[in-house]
Amino acid sequence: MKTIRVRYFALLREQRGQEEELVQTGAATPAELYRELAGRHRLTLPEARLRVAINEEFGSWTAPLCADDRVAFIPPVAGG
């Protein structure tokens, strides 16, 4: 198990009810982590609609996660 700091934006933040949390997880990738959290917190957006950032840089859903990483799930945002 490792500790990951997760940040939620826009609709995900509303659904989770908070902007950030520390998560104890065995997830090896952001994709596994998102599926775990989506099930736990009833997040409705599919991965295909999101971007993921790891340690403040856009990353791959299949990148390996390490202890103390910072992961952000970023939905599309409307605006002009």
mmCIF file of the N, C-alpha and C atoms, coordinates in Angstrom:
data_MODEL
# 
_entry.id   MODEL 
# 
loop_
_atom_site.group_PDB 
_atom_site.id 
_atom_site.type_symbol 
_atom_site.label_atom_id 
_atom_site.label_alt_id 
_atom_site.label_comp_id 
_atom_site.label_asym_id 
_atom_site.label_entity_id 
_atom_site.label_seq_id 
_atom_site.pdbx_PDB_ins_code 
_atom_site.Cartn_x 
_atom_site.Cartn_y 
_atom_site.Cartn_z 
_atom_site.occupancy 
_atom_site.B_iso_or_equiv 
_atom_site.pdbx_formal_charge 
_atom_site.auth_seq_id 
_atom_site.auth_comp_id 
_atom_site.auth_asym_id 
_atom_site.auth_atom_id 
_atom_site.pdbx_PDB_model_num 
ATOM 1   N N  . MET A 1 1  ? 0.845   -1.192 0.000   1.00 0.00 ? 1  MET A N  1 
ATOM 2   C CA . MET A 1 1  ? 0.000   0.000  0.000   1.00 0.00 ? 1  MET A CA 1 
ATOM 3   C C  . MET A 1 1  ? 0.880   1.242  0.000   1.00 0.00 ? 1  MET A C  1 
ATOM 4   N N  . LYS A 1 2  ? 0.390   2.258  -0.666  1.00 0.00 ? 2  LYS A N  1 
ATOM 5   C CA . LYS A 1 2  ? 1.107   3.532  -0.708  1.00 0.00 ? 2  LYS A CA 1 
ATOM 6   C C  . LYS A 1 2  ? 0.118   4.666  -0.508  1.00 0.00 ? 2  LYS A C  1 
ATOM 7   N N  . THR A 1 3  ? 0.630   5.804  -0.086  1.00 0.00 ? 3  THR A N  1 
ATOM 8   C CA . THR A 1 3  ? -0.197  6.984  0.108   1.00 0.00 ? 3  THR A CA 1 
ATOM 9   C C  . THR A 1 3  ? -0.065  7.882  -1.115  1.00 0.00 ? 3  THR A C  1 
ATOM 10  N N  . ILE A 1 4  ? -1.201  8.261  -1.681  1.00 0.00 ? 4  ILE A N  1 
ATOM 11  C CA . ILE A 1 4  ? -1.269  9.143  -2.849  1.00 0.00 ? 4  ILE A CA 1 
ATOM 12  C C  . ILE A 1 4  ? -2.141  10.329 -2.470  1.00 0.00 ? 4  ILE A C  1 
ATOM 13  N N  . ARG A 1 5  ? -1.719  11.535 -2.829  1.00 0.00 ? 5  ARG A N  1 
ATOM 14  C CA . ARG A 1 5  ? -2.553  12.736 -2.639  1.00 0.00 ? 5  ARG A CA 1 
ATOM 15  C C  . ARG A 1 5  ? -3.350  12.927 -3.924  1.00 0.00 ? 5  ARG A C  1 
ATOM 16  N N  . VAL A 1 6  ? -4.669  12.902 -3.804  1.00 0.00 ? 6  VAL A N  1 
ATOM 17  C CA . VAL A 1 6  ? -5.560  13.005 -4.969  1.00 0.00 ? 6  VAL A CA 1 
ATOM 18  C C  . VAL A 1 6  ? -6.282  14.340 -4.935  1.00 0.00 ? 6  VAL A C  1 
ATOM 19  N N  . ARG A 1 7  ? -6.302  15.011 -6.080  1.00 0.00 ? 7  ARG A N  1 
ATOM 20  C CA . ARG A 1 7  ? -7.053  16.266 -6.224  1.00 0.00 ? 7  ARG A CA 1 
ATOM 21  C C  . ARG A 1 7  ? -8.159  16.052 -7.244  1.00 0.00 ? 7  ARG A C  1 
ATOM 22  N N  . TYR A 1 8  ? -9.308  16.639 -6.940  1.00 0.00 ? 8  TYR A N  1 
ATOM 23  C CA . TYR A 1 8  ? -10.475 16.553 -7.822  1.00 0.00 ? 8  TYR A CA 1 
ATOM 24  C C  . TYR A 1 8  ? -10.824 17.954 -8.311  1.00 0.00 ? 8  TYR A C  1 
ATOM 25  N N  . PHE A 1 9  ? -11.246 18.040 -9.565  1.00 0.00 ? 9  PHE A N  1 
ATOM 26  C CA . PHE A 1 9  ? -11.619 19.323 -10.144 1.00 0.00 ? 9  PHE A CA 1 
ATOM 27  C C  . PHE A 1 9  ? -13.042 19.263 -10.693 1.00 0.00 ? 9  PHE A C  1 
ATOM 28  N N  . ALA A 1 10 ? -13.684 20.430 -10.737 1.00 0.00 ? 10 ALA A N  1 
ATOM 29  C CA . ALA A 1 10 ? -14.988 20.645 -11.381 1.00 0.00 ? 10 ALA A CA 1 
ATOM 30  C C  . ALA A 1 10 ? -16.025 19.626 -10.884 1.00 0.00 ? 10 ALA A C  1 
ATOM 31  N N  . LEU A 1 11 ? -16.679 18.915 -11.795 1.00 0.00 ? 11 LEU A N  1 
ATOM 32  C CA . LEU A 1 11 ? -17.755 17.989 -11.435 1.00 0.00 ? 11 LEU A CA 1 
ATOM 33  C C  . LEU A 1 11 ? -17.278 16.925 -10.451 1.00 0.00 ? 11 LEU A C  1 
ATOM 34  N N  . LEU A 1 12 ? -16.059 16.440 -10.623 1.00 0.00 ? 12 LEU A N  1 
ATOM 35  C CA . LEU A 1 12 ? -15.554 15.419 -9.696  1.00 0.00 ? 12 LEU A CA 1 
ATOM 36  C C  . LEU A 1 12 ? -15.451 15.964 -8.279  1.00 0.00 ? 12 LEU A C  1 
ATOM 37  N N  . ARG A 1 13 ? -15.026 17.213 -8.151  1.00 0.00 ? 13 ARG A N  1 
ATOM 38  C CA . ARG A 1 13 ? -14.944 17.844 -6.825  1.00 0.00 ? 13 ARG A CA 1 
ATOM 39  C C  . ARG A 1 13 ? -16.335 17.928 -6.209  1.00 0.00 ? 13 ARG A C  1 
ATOM 40  N N  . GLU A 1 14 ? -17.328 18.288 -7.016  1.00 0.00 ? 14 GLU A N  1 
ATOM 41  C CA . GLU A 1 14 ? -18.707 18.363 -6.514  1.00 0.00 ? 14 GLU A CA 1 
ATOM 42  C C  . GLU A 1 14 ? -19.194 16.990 -6.076  1.00 0.00 ? 14 GLU A C  1 
ATOM 43  N N  . GLN A 1 15 ? -18.937 15.968 -6.892  1.00 0.00 ? 15 GLN A N  1 
ATOM 44  C CA . GLN A 1 15 ? -19.404 14.619 -6.556  1.00 0.00 ? 15 GLN A CA 1 
ATOM 45  C C  . GLN A 1 15 ? -18.692 14.076 -5.320  1.00 0.00 ? 15 GLN A C  1 
ATOM 46  N N  . ARG A 1 16 ? -17.407 14.344 -5.187  1.00 0.00 ? 16 ARG A N  1 
ATOM 47  C CA . ARG A 1 16 ? -16.643 13.842 -4.042  1.00 0.00 ? 16 ARG A CA 1 
ATOM 48  C C  . ARG A 1 16 ? -16.945 14.650 -2.788  1.00 0.00 ? 16 ARG A C  1 
ATOM 49  N N  . GLY A 1 17 ? -17.272 15.932 -2.962  1.00 0.00 ? 17 GLY A N  1 
ATOM 50  C CA . GLY A 1 17 ? -17.562 16.770 -1.811  1.00 0.00 ? 17 GLY A CA 1 
ATOM 51  C C  . GLY A 1 17 ? -16.322 17.360 -1.171  1.00 0.00 ? 17 GLY A C  1 
ATOM 52  N N  . GLN A 1 18 ? -15.195 17.215 -1.830  1.00 0.00 ? 18 GLN A N  1 
ATOM 53  C CA . GLN A 1 18 ? -13.960 17.833 -1.356  1.00 0.00 ? 18 GLN A CA 1 
ATOM 54  C C  . GLN A 1 18 ? -12.983 17.924 -2.520  1.00 0.00 ? 18 GLN A C  1 
ATOM 55  N N  . GLU A 1 19 ? -12.008 18.809 -2.353  1.00 0.00 ? 19 GLU A N  1 
ATOM 56  C CA . GLU A 1 19 ? -11.049 19.072 -3.422  1.00 0.00 ? 19 GLU A CA 1 
ATOM 57  C C  . GLU A 1 19 ? -9.863  18.127 -3.403  1.00 0.00 ? 19 GLU A C  1 
ATOM 58  N N  . GLU A 1 20 ? -9.518  17.624 -2.224  1.00 0.00 ? 20 GLU A N  1 
ATOM 59  C CA . GLU A 1 20 ? -8.284  16.858 -2.092  1.00 0.00 ? 20 GLU A CA 1 
ATOM 60  C C  . GLU A 1 20 ? -8.419  15.838 -0.973  1.00 0.00 ? 20 GLU A C  1 
ATOM 61  N N  . GLU A 1 21 ? -7.711  14.714 -1.125  1.00 0.00 ? 21 GLU A N  1 
ATOM 62  C CA . GLU A 1 21 ? -7.669  13.725 -0.054  1.00 0.00 ? 21 GLU A CA 1 
ATOM 63  C C  . GLU A 1 21 ? -6.403  12.891 -0.163  1.00 0.00 ? 21 GLU A C  1 
ATOM 64  N N  . LEU A 1 22 ? -5.995  12.329 0.957   1.00 0.00 ? 22 LEU A N  1 
ATOM 65  C CA . LEU A 1 22 ? -4.918  11.347 0.982   1.00 0.00 ? 22 LEU A CA 1 
ATOM 66  C C  . LEU A 1 22 ? -5.552  9.973  0.920   1.00 0.00 ? 22 LEU A C  1 
ATOM 67  N N  . VAL A 1 23 ? -5.036  9.135  0.030   1.00 0.00 ? 23 VAL A N  1 
ATOM 68  C CA . VAL A 1 23 ? -5.622  7.818  -0.197  1.00 0.00 ? 23 VAL A CA 1 
ATOM 69  C C  . VAL A 1 23 ? -4.556  6.756  0.021   1.00 0.00 ? 23 VAL A C  1 
ATOM 70  N N  . GLN A 1 24 ? -4.887  5.732  0.780   1.00 0.00 ? 24 GLN A N  1 
ATOM 71  C CA . GLN A 1 24 ? -4.055  4.538  0.901   1.00 0.00 ? 24 GLN A CA 1 
ATOM 72  C C  . GLN A 1 24 ? -4.536  3.575  -0.185  1.00 0.00 ? 24 GLN A C  1 
ATOM 73  N N  . THR A 1 25 ? -3.648  3.177  -1.082  1.00 0.00 ? 25 THR A N  1 
ATOM 74  C CA . THR A 1 25 ? -4.075  2.355  -2.207  1.00 0.00 ? 25 THR A CA 1 
ATOM 75  C C  . THR A 1 25 ? -2.991  1.372  -2.617  1.00 0.00 ? 25 THR A C  1 
ATOM 76  N N  . GLY A 1 26 ? -3.429  0.324  -3.239  1.00 0.00 ? 26 GLY A N  1 
ATOM 77  C CA . GLY A 1 26 ? -2.524  -0.624 -3.874  1.00 0.00 ? 26 GLY A CA 1 
ATOM 78  C C  . GLY A 1 26 ? -2.514  -0.448 -5.382  1.00 0.00 ? 26 GLY A C  1 
ATOM 79  N N  . ALA A 1 27 ? -3.230  0.567  -5.882  1.00 0.00 ? 27 ALA A N  1 
ATOM 80  C CA . ALA A 1 27 ? -3.320  0.803  -7.324  1.00 0.00 ? 27 ALA A CA 1 
ATOM 81  C C  . ALA A 1 27 ? -1.930  1.040  -7.911  1.00 0.00 ? 27 ALA A C  1 
ATOM 82  N N  . ALA A 1 28 ? -1.670  0.426  -9.047  1.00 0.00 ? 28 ALA A N  1 
ATOM 83  C CA . ALA A 1 28 ? -0.368  0.546  -9.695  1.00 0.00 ? 28 ALA A CA 1 
ATOM 84  C C  . ALA A 1 28 ? -0.323  1.689  -10.705 1.00 0.00 ? 28 ALA A C  1 
ATOM 85  N N  . THR A 1 29 ? -1.496  2.109  -11.203 1.00 0.00 ? 29 THR A N  1 
ATOM 86  C CA . THR A 1 29 ? -1.563  3.148  -12.239 1.00 0.00 ? 29 THR A CA 1 
ATOM 87  C C  . THR A 1 29 ? -2.690  4.127  -11.905 1.00 0.00 ? 29 THR A C  1 
ATOM 88  N N  . PRO A 1 30 ? -2.681  5.304  -12.543 1.00 0.00 ? 30 PRO A N  1 
ATOM 89  C CA . PRO A 1 30 ? -3.799  6.230  -12.351 1.00 0.00 ? 30 PRO A CA 1 
ATOM 90  C C  . PRO A 1 30 ? -5.145  5.619  -12.768 1.00 0.00 ? 30 PRO A C  1 
ATOM 91  N N  . ALA A 1 31 ? -5.148  4.789  -13.799 1.00 0.00 ? 31 ALA A N  1 
ATOM 92  C CA . ALA A 1 31 ? -6.392  4.148  -14.238 1.00 0.00 ? 31 ALA A CA 1 
ATOM 93  C C  . ALA A 1 31 ? -6.964  3.264  -13.124 1.00 0.00 ? 31 ALA A C  1 
ATOM 94  N N  . GLU A 1 32 ? -6.117  2.457  -12.500 1.00 0.00 ? 32 GLU A N  1 
ATOM 95  C CA . GLU A 1 32 ? -6.574  1.610  -11.396 1.00 0.00 ? 32 GLU A CA 1 
ATOM 96  C C  . GLU A 1 32 ? -7.049  2.465  -10.226 1.00 0.00 ? 32 GLU A C  1 
ATOM 97  N N  . LEU A 1 33 ? -6.323  3.530  -9.942  1.00 0.00 ? 33 LEU A N  1 
ATOM 98  C CA . LEU A 1 33 ? -6.699  4.417  -8.842  1.00 0.00 ? 33 LEU A CA 1 
ATOM 99  C C  . LEU A 1 33 ? -8.046  5.063  -9.113  1.00 0.00 ? 33 LEU A C  1 
ATOM 100 N N  . TYR A 1 34 ? -8.263  5.553  -10.331 1.00 0.00 ? 34 TYR A N  1 
ATOM 101 C CA . TYR A 1 34 ? -9.537  6.201  -10.645 1.00 0.00 ? 34 TYR A CA 1 
ATOM 102 C C  . TYR A 1 34 ? -10.692 5.209  -10.532 1.00 0.00 ? 34 TYR A C  1 
ATOM 103 N N  . ARG A 1 35 ? -10.513 4.003  -11.042 1.00 0.00 ? 35 ARG A N  1 
ATOM 104 C CA . ARG A 1 35 ? -11.589 2.996  -10.936 1.00 0.00 ? 35 ARG A CA 1 
ATOM 105 C C  . ARG A 1 35 ? -11.905 2.708  -9.466  1.00 0.00 ? 35 ARG A C  1 
ATOM 106 N N  . GLU A 1 36 ? -10.884 2.600  -8.647  1.00 0.00 ? 36 GLU A N  1 
ATOM 107 C CA . GLU A 1 36 ? -11.074 2.370  -7.209  1.00 0.00 ? 36 GLU A CA 1 
ATOM 108 C C  . GLU A 1 36 ? -11.868 3.523  -6.582  1.00 0.00 ? 36 GLU A C  1 
ATOM 109 N N  . LEU A 1 37 ? -11.459 4.748  -6.868  1.00 0.00 ? 37 LEU A N  1 
ATOM 110 C CA . LEU A 1 37 ? -12.122 5.916  -6.279  1.00 0.00 ? 37 LEU A CA 1 
ATOM 111 C C  . LEU A 1 37 ? -13.517 6.135  -6.854  1.00 0.00 ? 37 LEU A C  1 
ATOM 112 N N  . ALA A 1 38 ? -13.690 5.862  -8.145  1.00 0.00 ? 38 ALA A N  1 
ATOM 113 C CA . ALA A 1 38 ? -15.009 6.019  -8.761  1.00 0.00 ? 38 ALA A CA 1 
ATOM 114 C C  . ALA A 1 38 ? -16.009 5.075  -8.106  1.00 0.00 ? 38 ALA A C  1 
ATOM 115 N N  . GLY A 1 39 ? -15.586 3.862  -7.817  1.00 0.00 ? 39 GLY A N  1 
ATOM 116 C CA . GLY A 1 39 ? -16.468 2.918  -7.136  1.00 0.00 ? 39 GLY A CA 1 
ATOM 117 C C  . GLY A 1 39 ? -16.751 3.327  -5.699  1.00 0.00 ? 39 GLY A C  1 
ATOM 118 N N  . ARG A 1 40 ? -15.744 3.794  -5.009  1.00 0.00 ? 40 ARG A N  1 
ATOM 119 C CA . ARG A 1 40 ? -15.865 4.185  -3.601  1.00 0.00 ? 40 ARG A CA 1 
ATOM 120 C C  . ARG A 1 40 ? -16.728 5.439  -3.427  1.00 0.00 ? 40 ARG A C  1 
ATOM 121 N N  . HIS A 1 41 ? -16.564 6.414  -4.337  1.00 0.00 ? 41 HIS A N  1 
ATOM 122 C CA . HIS A 1 41 ? -17.217 7.715  -4.165  1.00 0.00 ? 41 HIS A CA 1 
ATOM 123 C C  . HIS A 1 41 ? -18.323 7.990  -5.181  1.00 0.00 ? 41 HIS A C  1 
ATOM 124 N N  . ARG A 1 42 ? -18.636 6.998  -5.997  1.00 0.00 ? 42 ARG A N  1 
ATOM 125 C CA . ARG A 1 42 ? -19.696 7.122  -7.013  1.00 0.00 ? 42 ARG A CA 1 
ATOM 126 C C  . ARG A 1 42 ? -19.435 8.267  -7.986  1.00 0.00 ? 42 ARG A C  1 
ATOM 127 N N  . LEU A 1 43 ? -18.215 8.345  -8.465  1.00 0.00 ? 43 LEU A N  1 
ATOM 128 C CA . LEU A 1 43 ? -17.863 9.336  -9.479  1.00 0.00 ? 43 LEU A CA 1 
ATOM 129 C C  . LEU A 1 43 ? -18.418 8.851  -10.818 1.00 0.00 ? 43 LEU A C  1 
ATOM 130 N N  . THR A 1 44 ? -19.022 9.744  -11.578 1.00 0.00 ? 44 THR A N  1 
ATOM 131 C CA . THR A 1 44 ? -19.778 9.321  -12.757 1.00 0.00 ? 44 THR A CA 1 
ATOM 132 C C  . THR A 1 44 ? -19.045 9.486  -14.082 1.00 0.00 ? 44 THR A C  1 
ATOM 133 N N  . LEU A 1 45 ? -17.990 10.275 -14.132 1.00 0.00 ? 45 LEU A N  1 
ATOM 134 C CA . LEU A 1 45 ? -17.320 10.499 -15.412 1.00 0.00 ? 45 LEU A CA 1 
ATOM 135 C C  . LEU A 1 45 ? -16.409 9.323  -15.767 1.00 0.00 ? 45 LEU A C  1 
ATOM 136 N N  . PRO A 1 46 ? -16.487 8.844  -17.019 1.00 0.00 ? 46 PRO A N  1 
ATOM 137 C CA . PRO A 1 46 ? -15.585 7.769  -17.440 1.00 0.00 ? 46 PRO A CA 1 
ATOM 138 C C  . PRO A 1 46 ? -14.172 8.302  -17.670 1.00 0.00 ? 46 PRO A C  1 
ATOM 139 N N  . GLU A 1 47 ? -13.197 7.431  -17.547 1.00 0.00 ? 47 GLU A N  1 
ATOM 140 C CA . GLU A 1 47 ? -11.797 7.815  -17.746 1.00 0.00 ? 47 GLU A CA 1 
ATOM 141 C C  . GLU A 1 47 ? -11.589 8.518  -19.085 1.00 0.00 ? 47 GLU A C  1 
ATOM 142 N N  . ALA A 1 48 ? -12.281 8.055  -20.108 1.00 0.00 ? 48 ALA A N  1 
ATOM 143 C CA . ALA A 1 48 ? -12.089 8.602  -21.448 1.00 0.00 ? 48 ALA A CA 1 
ATOM 144 C C  . ALA A 1 48 ? -12.408 10.095 -21.529 1.00 0.00 ? 48 ALA A C  1 
ATOM 145 N N  . ARG A 1 49 ? -13.168 10.610 -20.581 1.00 0.00 ? 49 ARG A N  1 
ATOM 146 C CA . ARG A 1 49 ? -13.528 12.030 -20.577 1.00 0.00 ? 49 ARG A CA 1 
ATOM 147 C C  . ARG A 1 49 ? -12.595 12.870 -19.710 1.00 0.00 ? 49 ARG A C  1 
ATOM 148 N N  . LEU A 1 50 ? -11.628 12.234 -19.076 1.00 0.00 ? 50 LEU A N  1 
ATOM 149 C CA . LEU A 1 50 ? -10.759 12.921 -18.116 1.00 0.00 ? 50 LEU A CA 1 
ATOM 150 C C  . LEU A 1 50 ? -9.313  12.983 -18.593 1.00 0.00 ? 50 LEU A C  1 
ATOM 151 N N  . ARG A 1 51 ? -8.590  13.950 -18.050 1.00 0.00 ? 51 ARG A N  1 
ATOM 152 C CA . ARG A 1 51 ? -7.134  13.986 -18.155 1.00 0.00 ? 51 ARG A CA 1 
ATOM 153 C C  . ARG A 1 51 ? -6.601  13.657 -16.764 1.00 0.00 ? 51 ARG A C  1 
ATOM 154 N N  . VAL A 1 52 ? -5.416  13.108 -16.737 1.00 0.00 ? 52 VAL A N  1 
ATOM 155 C CA . VAL A 1 52 ? -4.781  12.817 -15.457 1.00 0.00 ? 52 VAL A CA 1 
ATOM 156 C C  . VAL A 1 52 ? -3.447  13.556 -15.414 1.00 0.00 ? 52 VAL A C  1 
ATOM 157 N N  . ALA A 1 53 ? -3.150  14.107 -14.251 1.00 0.00 ? 53 ALA A N  1 
ATOM 158 C CA . ALA A 1 53 ? -1.853  14.732 -14.023 1.00 0.00 ? 53 ALA A CA 1 
ATOM 159 C C  . ALA A 1 53 ? -1.194  14.029 -12.840 1.00 0.00 ? 53 ALA A C  1 
ATOM 160 N N  . ILE A 1 54 ? 0.084   13.789 -12.992 1.00 0.00 ? 54 ILE A N  1 
ATOM 161 C CA . ILE A 1 54 ? 0.868   13.142 -11.944 1.00 0.00 ? 54 ILE A CA 1 
ATOM 162 C C  . ILE A 1 54 ? 1.992   14.103 -11.576 1.00 0.00 ? 54 ILE A C  1 
ATOM 163 N N  . ASN A 1 55 ? 2.025   14.472 -10.309 1.00 0.00 ? 55 ASN A N  1 
ATOM 164 C CA . ASN A 1 55 ? 3.031   15.422 -9.827  1.00 0.00 ? 55 ASN A CA 1 
ATOM 165 C C  . ASN A 1 55 ? 3.050   16.699 -10.673 1.00 0.00 ? 55 ASN A C  1 
ATOM 166 N N  . GLU A 1 56 ? 1.831   17.183 -10.950 1.00 0.00 ? 56 GLU A N  1 
ATOM 167 C CA . GLU A 1 56 ? 1.594   18.470 -11.609 1.00 0.00 ? 56 GLU A CA 1 
ATOM 168 C C  . GLU A 1 56 ? 1.997   18.514 -13.077 1.00 0.00 ? 56 GLU A C  1 
ATOM 169 N N  . GLU A 1 57 ? 2.093   17.333 -13.722 1.00 0.00 ? 57 GLU A N  1 
ATOM 170 C CA . GLU A 1 57 ? 2.324   17.269 -15.162 1.00 0.00 ? 57 GLU A CA 1 
ATOM 171 C C  . GLU A 1 57 ? 1.343   16.279 -15.758 1.00 0.00 ? 57 GLU A C  1 
ATOM 172 N N  . PHE A 1 58 ? 0.748   16.651 -16.925 1.00 0.00 ? 58 PHE A N  1 
ATOM 173 C CA . PHE A 1 58 ? -0.153  15.700 -17.567 1.00 0.00 ? 58 PHE A CA 1 
ATOM 174 C C  . PHE A 1 58 ? 0.595   14.412 -17.815 1.00 0.00 ? 58 PHE A C  1 
ATOM 175 N N  . GLY A 1 59 ? -0.104  13.300 -17.570 1.00 0.00 ? 59 GLY A N  1 
ATOM 176 C CA . GLY A 1 59 ? 0.549   12.005 -17.673 1.00 0.00 ? 59 GLY A CA 1 
ATOM 177 C C  . GLY A 1 59 ? -0.343  10.977 -18.326 1.00 0.00 ? 59 GLY A C  1 
ATOM 178 N N  . SER A 1 60 ? 0.146   9.773  -18.342 1.00 0.00 ? 60 SER A N  1 
ATOM 179 C CA . SER A 1 60 ? -0.541  8.640  -18.945 1.00 0.00 ? 60 SER A CA 1 
ATOM 180 C C  . SER A 1 60 ? -1.347  7.888  -17.888 1.00 0.00 ? 60 SER A C  1 
ATOM 181 N N  . TRP A 1 61 ? -2.479  7.362  -18.315 1.00 0.00 ? 61 TRP A N  1 
ATOM 182 C CA . TRP A 1 61 ? -3.307  6.544  -17.422 1.00 0.00 ? 61 TRP A CA 1 
ATOM 183 C C  . TRP A 1 61 ? -2.597  5.253  -17.024 1.00 0.00 ? 61 TRP A C  1 
ATOM 184 N N  . THR A 1 62 ? -1.552  4.884  -17.760 1.00 0.00 ? 62 THR A N  1 
ATOM 185 C CA . THR A 1 62 ? -0.848  3.629  -17.473 1.00 0.00 ? 62 THR A CA 1 
ATOM 186 C C  . THR A 1 62 ? 0.509   3.847  -16.802 1.00 0.00 ? 62 THR A C  1 
ATOM 187 N N  . ALA A 1 63 ? 0.827   5.090  -16.451 1.00 0.00 ? 63 ALA A N  1 
ATOM 188 C CA . ALA A 1 63 ? 2.101   5.382  -15.782 1.00 0.00 ? 63 ALA A CA 1 
ATOM 189 C C  . ALA A 1 63 ? 2.124   4.734  -14.396 1.00 0.00 ? 63 ALA A C  1 
ATOM 190 N N  . PRO A 1 64 ? 3.273   4.245  -13.968 1.00 0.00 ? 64 PRO A N  1 
ATOM 191 C CA . PRO A 1 64 ? 3.347   3.664  -12.622 1.00 0.00 ? 64 PRO A CA 1 
ATOM 192 C C  . PRO A 1 64 ? 3.211   4.741  -11.548 1.00 0.00 ? 64 PRO A C  1 
ATOM 193 N N  . LEU A 1 65 ? 2.478   4.417  -10.495 1.00 0.00 ? 65 LEU A N  1 
ATOM 194 C CA . LEU A 1 65 ? 2.340   5.315  -9.350  1.00 0.00 ? 65 LEU A CA 1 
ATOM 195 C C  . LEU A 1 65 ? 3.342   4.933  -8.270  1.00 0.00 ? 65 LEU A C  1 
ATOM 196 N N  . CYS A 1 66 ? 3.876   5.948  -7.625  1.00 0.00 ? 66 CYS A N  1 
ATOM 197 C CA . CYS A 1 66 ? 4.817   5.753  -6.524  1.00 0.00 ? 66 CYS A CA 1 
ATOM 198 C C  . CYS A 1 66 ? 4.245   6.382  -5.255  1.00 0.00 ? 66 CYS A C  1 
ATOM 199 N N  . ALA A 1 67 ? 4.724   5.932  -4.120  1.00 0.00 ? 67 ALA A N  1 
ATOM 200 C CA . ALA A 1 67 ? 4.313   6.516  -2.844  1.00 0.00 ? 67 ALA A CA 1 
ATOM 201 C C  . ALA A 1 67 ? 4.558   8.016  -2.879  1.00 0.00 ? 67 ALA A C  1 
ATOM 202 N N  . ASP A 1 68 ? 3.639   8.754  -2.313  1.00 0.00 ? 68 ASP A N  1 
ATOM 203 C CA . ASP A 1 68 ? 3.702   10.208 -2.194  1.00 0.00 ? 68 ASP A CA 1 
ATOM 204 C C  . ASP A 1 68 ? 3.494   10.958 -3.502  1.00 0.00 ? 68 ASP A C  1 
ATOM 205 N N  . ASP A 1 69 ? 3.084   10.256 -4.573  1.00 0.00 ? 69 ASP A N  1 
ATOM 206 C CA . ASP A 1 69 ? 2.723   10.968 -5.803  1.00 0.00 ? 69 ASP A CA 1 
ATOM 207 C C  . ASP A 1 69 ? 1.505   11.841 -5.547  1.00 0.00 ? 69 ASP A C  1 
ATOM 208 N N  . ARG A 1 70 ? 1.356   12.873 -6.369  1.00 0.00 ? 70 ARG A N  1 
ATOM 209 C CA . ARG A 1 70 ? 0.186   13.743 -6.367  1.00 0.00 ? 70 ARG A CA 1 
ATOM 210 C C  . ARG A 1 70 ? -0.530  13.527 -7.688  1.00 0.00 ? 70 ARG A C  1 
ATOM 211 N N  . VAL A 1 71 ? -1.773  13.058 -7.623  1.00 0.00 ? 71 VAL A N  1 
ATOM 212 C CA . VAL A 1 71 ? -2.544  12.732 -8.824  1.00 0.00 ? 71 VAL A CA 1 
ATOM 213 C C  . VAL A 1 71 ? -3.767  13.626 -8.864  1.00 0.00 ? 71 VAL A C  1 
ATOM 214 N N  . ALA A 1 72 ? -4.012  14.207 -10.037 1.00 0.00 ? 72 ALA A N  1 
ATOM 215 C CA . ALA A 1 72 ? -5.200  15.042 -10.233 1.00 0.00 ? 72 ALA A CA 1 
ATOM 216 C C  . ALA A 1 72 ? -6.011  14.471 -11.381 1.00 0.00 ? 72 ALA A C  1 
ATOM 217 N N  . PHE A 1 73 ? -7.317  14.404 -11.168 1.00 0.00 ? 73 PHE A N  1 
ATOM 218 C CA . PHE A 1 73 ? -8.253  13.973 -12.203 1.00 0.00 ? 73 PHE A CA 1 
ATOM 219 C C  . PHE A 1 73 ? -8.983  15.218 -12.688 1.00 0.00 ? 73 PHE A C  1 
ATOM 220 N N  . ILE A 1 74 ? -8.870  15.502 -13.988 1.00 0.00 ? 74 ILE A N  1 
ATOM 221 C CA . ILE A 1 74 ? -9.334  16.779 -14.532 1.00 0.00 ? 74 ILE A CA 1 
ATOM 222 C C  . ILE A 1 74 ? -10.365 16.533 -15.623 1.00 0.00 ? 74 ILE A C  1 
ATOM 223 N N  . PRO A 1 75 ? -11.633 16.877 -15.361 1.00 0.00 ? 75 PRO A N  1 
ATOM 224 C CA . PRO A 1 75 ? -12.665 16.724 -16.377 1.00 0.00 ? 75 PRO A CA 1 
ATOM 225 C C  . PRO A 1 75 ? -12.617 17.880 -17.372 1.00 0.00 ? 75 PRO A C  1 
ATOM 226 N N  . PRO A 1 76 ? -13.324 17.723 -18.496 1.00 0.00 ? 76 PRO A N  1 
ATOM 227 C CA . PRO A 1 76 ? -13.401 18.832 -19.441 1.00 0.00 ? 76 PRO A CA 1 
ATOM 228 C C  . PRO A 1 76 ? -14.114 20.005 -18.778 1.00 0.00 ? 76 PRO A C  1 
ATOM 229 N N  . VAL A 1 77 ? -13.650 21.193 -19.100 1.00 0.00 ? 77 VAL A N  1 
ATOM 230 C CA . VAL A 1 77 ? -14.226 22.400 -18.507 1.00 0.00 ? 77 VAL A CA 1 
ATOM 231 C C  . VAL A 1 77 ? -14.719 23.282 -19.644 1.00 0.00 ? 77 VAL A C  1 
ATOM 232 N N  . ALA A 1 78 ? -15.973 23.691 -19.562 1.00 0.00 ? 78 ALA A N  1 
ATOM 233 C CA . ALA A 1 78 ? -16.530 24.585 -20.583 1.00 0.00 ? 78 ALA A CA 1 
ATOM 234 C C  . ALA A 1 78 ? -16.072 26.004 -20.284 1.00 0.00 ? 78 ALA A C  1 
ATOM 235 N N  . GLY A 1 79 ? -15.951 26.766 -21.311 1.00 0.00 ? 79 GLY A N  1 
ATOM 236 C CA . GLY A 1 79 ? -15.571 28.158 -21.109 1.00 0.00 ? 79 GLY A CA 1 
ATOM 237 C C  . GLY A 1 79 ? -15.113 28.769 -22.400 1.00 0.00 ? 79 GLY A C  1 
ATOM 238 N N  . GLY A 1 80 ? -14.827 30.038 -22.349 1.00 0.00 ? 80 GLY A N  1 
ATOM 239 C CA . GLY A 1 80 ? -14.461 30.692 -23.596 1.00 0.00 ? 80 GLY A CA 1 
ATOM 240 C C  . GLY A 1 80 ? -13.283 31.542 -23.502 1.00 0.00 ? 80 GLY A C  1 
# 
